[in-house]
C-alpha cells in the first residue's frame, strides 16, 4: 500500500505565520507538523509516500525531508497542486505514483494519539473499495458526518457540515482507497466552493456498497487554526503521541 500526505493550501487561518511558510512546516510541540502523518504511515508499514504541496514552499519540504530515509521511508516523491482545487483534486496527482496499488491518504494537519495499524491491515485484506476513519466529536456540524442504518454500524449516508447531524461520528482526514479512486476523481464536478470534494468520493464508494469504516482510538485533532495548533502541541507534549 502507498501513502499520500496532502499538504497544500494557503493556511489562511494561521496567518500571519503562513505568509512566510506552508502551515505543514510549522512546529507542533517540537517537530514540524508534517512529521506526524509521516510517522503514522511508517508505523503502519507504509514506507512509500507522496507529499502533495503547493508550488511556493515545495523547496522547503525537500530541504526538510530530503529523501525521507531518516524518517523510515524507502521512497518519497513530491507533487505540486496548482491553486486550491480541493482534497480530491490534490488526490488526483497520485495516479501514477499509486498505479494499481491501494493508497492511504492523510490530510497533513491531522494528528492522532495512537495509530491506524489495525485499520490499514484490515484494508489490505479488503478486496476493493474504500475505508474511512471515524471519530466521535462534540461539534459534528463542523465536519462530514455519517448516518448509520438501523444496526447502528452500517453507513447509509455521509452529510457534509449538517445543520442537524444524524450522529456525532465525523469522518476524519484519514482515508484508504483502491486504485479506482482516481477514475472517480475524474468524474467529479466542482462544489459550490469550486472544489472537488472528498465527501463526493466517499459517497460514490458508499453507493457502490464497498465503503467500510473504523473508529480511531485516542484523541484526534487537526492543527489548521491557531487554537487547534496550540491544542495539538499540548496534546503531544502530554502524551508523546507519534513522536518521530
N, C-alpha and C positions, 0 to 999 in steps of 0.2 A: 504494500500500500504506500502511495505517495502522500506527501503533506503539502498544503498551501497555507501560507500566512498572508492575510490581506492587510496591508499596512500603508494604504494610500490615504487620500483625503487631505483636507486643509486644516483640520483640527481647530476650527474657528472657536469652539467653546473653551479652548485652552489658550487663547490669545491673552497677553502678548507673547507668551513663550514660544508659540508655534509660528510666530512671524520669522523666526530665525532657524527653526529646525522642524522636522517631522515629529508629530506627537509620540510616535512609537519609539523614538530615541530618547525621550525624556526619562528621568530616573523614577523607578518605583522602588522605594527604600534604597537599596544600594546597588541596583542593577538596572541597565536600560530596559525599558518596558518590553521590547521585542524578545529579550532573553526568555521570558516566562512562557510564551507559546512555543518557542523552540524546545525548551526543556520538556514541556508537556508532550510534544510529539516524540522526542527522543526516548522519554520514559516508556512510551507505548510501543517502542520498537520501530518507529518511523524515522529513518535517517536520511531519506532523500526528500528535500523540500524545495519549494519555490516561494520566494517572497515577492509579492506584488506591491509596488510602491509608486509614488508619483515621481515625475521626472526631476523635480527641483532638488530633492535631497537624496537621490539614488546613490551618489558617490559617498555620502556619509554612511549609508548602510554597508557598502563594500569596504570602507575603511574600518568600520567596527567589526564586521563579521568575517571578512576575508573569505576563505573557502569553507568556513564552518567546522573545520576539523577539531578545533579546540573546544567546541560545544557538542561534540559527539556525532556530527553529521558526516555522511560519506559522500553526499552530493548536495551542492547548494547552487541554485540558479536564481536569477532575478528577472523580473518583467516590469515594464512601465505601463501604468494606466494613464492614459491621456484624459484629462478632465475628471469629472466626478459623475460617472455613469451608473453608480450603484454597485452593490455587492455582486450581483450576478454578472454584471459587465466585467468586473475585475476577475471573476472566476473563469470567464471565457478564455483568458490569456493562458490558462494552464493546459489547454487541449493537447498540445504536442509533448509537453512535459509528462503529463499523466499517461498519455497514449491509451492502452486498453486496460490499465490498472484501475484500482479503486483509489479514492482520494479522501483524506481527512482535511477539512477546511476549518481554520480558526481565524476569527477576527483578531487582529493584532493587539487590541486593547482589552481583550478578555483574559482574566486571570482567575484561576481556580485554586482551591486549597489542596485538594488531593490529586487524583489522576483520572484518566479516561481509559486505562488499560483494559478493563473488562469489556467496556463498550466497543473498543477497537477490535478486540478478539472476537466478540460476537459478530461484528460486521464483516470481519474476514471470512467467517463461516456462513454469512448470509449470501444466498445465491446471487441476488441482484437488488436493485432499488436504492434506498437511502435510509439513513438513520439520523434523527435529531436528538440532541441532548437537552433535557428539560430541567428547570429548577423552579421550586415554589418561591414566589415573591409576594411582597406586601402591596405592591403597586402595579398590578398586571396591566392596567390601562396604558402603560408606557411601552409595552412590548407586543410582539406577536404571541398570541395566547392560544393554547389548544383547547378544543372542546372534545370531551370524551363521550363515548357511547354509553349504553345502559350498564355495561360491565365495569365502567369506571376505569378502564385501561386502554381500550381501542380508541385511537384518534379518529374523529369523524370530521373535524374542521379545524382550520387554523385562521384566526382572525387577527389582523394587524391593528394594534392600538384600539381595542374595543371600548366603547363607552360603557357597556355593561358586560364585563368579562364573564365568560361561561365557566372559568376556573381560575385558580391562582398559579397555574403552571405555564411559565414563559418558555419560549424557545430561545435558548442561549445562542451565543455566537460560535458554536461548535457544531459542525455538520459533517456527515460522511455520505459519499455518493459513489455510484458506479460510473463507468465512463460515459454512459448515455447522458449524463448531466450536461455535457457540452452541446449536444443536439437540442436538449430542452432549452438551454440558454439562448440558442439562436432563434427560437420561436417566440420569445417573449416580446411584449410591447411595453414601451415606457409607461410608467405610472404617472399619476398627477404631479409627482415630484420630478418627472422627467428622468427617472432612473429605472433600471432593470432590477426588480425586487426579488430577493432571495425567497420571500414567502411564496411567490408565484412558482418558483422551482419546487419547493416542498409540497405545495398544493397539487402540482402535477403528479408527483410520486404518490401522494395520497389518493388521487383519482385512479391511478393505476393499481392501487392496492398493495404496494410494496414499500410503504414508509413505516419504519419501526422507530421506537424511541427508547431512551434510557434516562434515568434521573441522576443528576450529579449529586454526589455526597459531599458534605462540607460546604464552605461558602463559595460564592461565585460573584464576581463584580467586573464591571468594565472600568476603564480608567480614562474616560473620554471627557470628563468635566473636572473643574478644579476640585469639587467636593469628592468625586469618586476617585480621583488620582490620590488625594490625601487619604481617603479611606483605604484604598488598596495598599498604600505604603504602610499604614498602621497595621493592617491585617497580616501583611508579610512579616513585619517586624515582630509581631506577637507569635506567629505560628511557624515562621521559616518555610512557608509553603513554596514548592517549586524552585527552591534555591539552586542557582547554577554553580 
